[in-house]
């Protein structure tokens, strides 16, 4: 699956969360690299970095660190919750 900018990329992130909810961990993990590419595309927005840019990057970085801890603890439902209810909304806000 290739990640695209825009709404299709966010739908793909939601799909990763849904796979974790279904405990289809290998399949979800296989999509994590594409998820990282989508996050990278969102963070490479046009315009000069300002305070809101740096604050947004910091929040997203903290969420990614939380995802790593949840993955290490094999808490896949929490991984899905963080993606769906924390990461996606922050990425949407960051993109706008």
C-alpha positions as CSV (number, residue, x, y, z in Angstrom):
1,X,0.0,0.0,0.0
2,X,1.4,3.4,-1.0
3,X,0.6,6.3,1.3
4,X,-0.7,9.4,-0.5
5,X,-1.0,12.9,0.8
6,X,-4.4,14.1,1.8
7,X,-7.5,12.2,2.8
8,X,-6.5,8.8,1.3
9,X,-3.4,8.9,3.6
10,X,-5.6,9.5,6.6
11,X,-7.9,6.6,5.6
12,X,-4.8,4.4,5.4
13,X,-3.8,5.5,9.0
14,X,-7.3,4.6,10.1
15,X,-6.9,1.2,8.4
16,X,-3.7,0.6,10.4
17,X,-5.6,1.4,13.6
18,X,-8.4,-0.9,12.6
19,X,-5.9,-3.7,12.0
20,X,-4.5,-3.3,15.5
21,X,-8.0,-3.3,16.9
22,X,-8.6,-6.6,15.2
23,X,-5.2,-7.8,16.6
24,X,-3.9,-8.4,13.0
25,X,-0.6,-7.2,14.3
26,X,1.7,-8.5,11.5
27,X,-0.5,-7.0,8.9
28,X,-0.6,-3.7,10.8
29,X,3.1,-3.7,11.4
30,X,3.7,-4.2,7.7
31,X,1.9,-1.0,7.1
32,X,3.9,1.0,9.7
33,X,6.6,2.1,7.2
34,X,4.0,3.5,4.9
35,X,2.4,5.2,7.9
36,X,5.8,6.9,8.7
37,X,6.0,8.1,5.1
38,X,2.6,9.7,5.4
39,X,3.6,11.4,8.6
40,X,6.8,12.7,6.9
41,X,4.7,14.1,4.0
42,X,2.4,16.0,6.4
43,X,5.4,17.4,8.3
44,X,7.0,18.7,5.1
45,X,4.4,21.4,4.7
46,X,5.2,24.5,2.8
47,X,6.2,27.7,4.4
48,X,8.7,28.7,7.0
49,X,8.7,27.0,10.3
50,X,7.1,29.0,13.2
51,X,6.3,28.4,16.8
52,X,3.1,26.4,15.9
53,X,5.2,24.2,13.6
54,X,7.7,23.4,16.2
55,X,4.9,22.8,18.8
56,X,3.1,20.5,16.4
57,X,6.2,18.5,15.6
58,X,6.9,18.1,19.3
59,X,3.4,16.8,20.0
60,X,3.6,14.3,17.0
61,X,7.0,13.2,18.2
62,X,5.7,12.5,21.7
63,X,2.8,10.5,20.2
64,X,5.2,8.4,18.1
65,X,7.3,7.7,21.2
66,X,4.2,6.6,23.1
67,X,3.3,4.3,20.1
68,X,6.8,2.7,20.5
69,X,6.2,2.1,24.2
70,X,2.8,0.6,23.5
71,X,4.2,-1.6,20.8
72,X,7.0,-2.8,23.1
73,X,4.4,-3.6,25.7
74,X,2.3,-5.4,23.1
75,X,-0.7,-3.2,24.0
76,X,-2.2,-3.2,20.5
77,X,-5.5,-1.7,21.5
78,X,-3.8,1.3,23.0
79,X,-1.7,1.5,19.8
80,X,-4.9,1.7,17.8
81,X,-6.4,4.3,20.2
82,X,-3.4,6.5,20.0
83,X,-3.3,6.4,16.2
84,X,-7.1,6.9,15.8
85,X,-7.8,9.4,18.6
86,X,-4.5,11.2,19.1
87,X,-2.2,11.0,16.1
88,X,-4.7,11.4,13.2
89,X,-6.4,14.4,14.7
90,X,-3.1,16.1,15.4
91,X,-1.8,15.4,11.9
92,X,-5.0,16.8,10.4
93,X,-4.6,19.9,12.5
94,X,-1.0,20.2,11.5
95,X,-1.8,19.8,7.8
96,X,-4.2,22.7,8.0
